[in-house]
């Protein structure tokens, strides 16, 4: 029987997807990407996908 993932494990997977999405959408290397993990966790807890988190925060941080 497969083990259930803990919330921390699920968040780790979600966060890895956020890094991948950000790298894919911006062309930046993962090492160049800075993500505030405490804020990202709030998006995760609220049920947003990594792409939704990227889309909303990238537009707010890089508007203009």
Secondary structure, DSSP 8 states (H G I E B T S, - for coil): ------HHHHHHHHHHHHHHHHHHHH---GGG----HHHHHHHHHTT--HHHHHHHHHHHHT--
